[in-house]
Amino acid sequence: MLRVCALYPDLLSIYADRGNLLLIERRCAWRGIGVELRSVGLGQRLDPDEHDLLYLGGGQDRDQALCARDIAEVKRDALHAAAERGVVILAVCGGYQLLGHSYRLGGESLPGAGLLDVTTVREEGPRLIGNVAIEVELPQADGPRVLAGFENHGGRTVLGPDEEPLGRVLRGHGNDGRSGHEGARRGNVIGTYMHGPLLPKNAWLADWLVQRALGLDEPLAPLDDALEDAAHACARRAAGVPA
Ligand code: GLN
């Protein structure tokens, strides 16, 4: 049984980010793995021991501000306890920004969970928008792999000295349009700017997340991925990095 919990799904789920959860649920069901899907919203307590995978999608600045306050006041300790326990935490775009130290926009600095050593600043200049492809190397994965998706963010994210990017930008802007880095990863905590939604375009990553969340040594049993492979190839072509 995989216990999945979406944080603030009513506030953080733009660009069909909810599709990431549907994909996890469906791929588990096809393999006979049960999924319990729960959600935790503003003001609600998060139990760090009750979940195997936590999920935060993308959001508008205004909604992020509400979540930032709630993380600082209600959920910060539980998020740290969960990460220490090895719980998989996947955060996309606005959710990614909220896992860092802070998100500064205008005169305001929104606090983050501090789970990733990253800071985000809303600078002057255009939003970073477009198709994106990155190369990633993950433990327990089969060599370097490609993730492809779509990004749209005003915030520029910079990694602290202790942080590893999730991947190297092949095409697109990534964290800040300059560093060549995309996302951040610390153990099982992953932040990325990739929408799409991310997982239907990169089903292999969904399987990796489930494997890690269940603490399995071996990869999950393969599925017939003809459609998923076609979706991945299409996203790569859109980004200009065909397979
Ligand atoms: N509001 C954030 C930004 O513009 C995140 C946007 C998003 O989640 N797509 O940087």
Residues whose N, C-alpha, C, O or C-beta is under 5 A from the ligand:
A	BS01	LIG	G58 G59 Q60 D61 V92 C93 G94 N152 H153 G154 G155
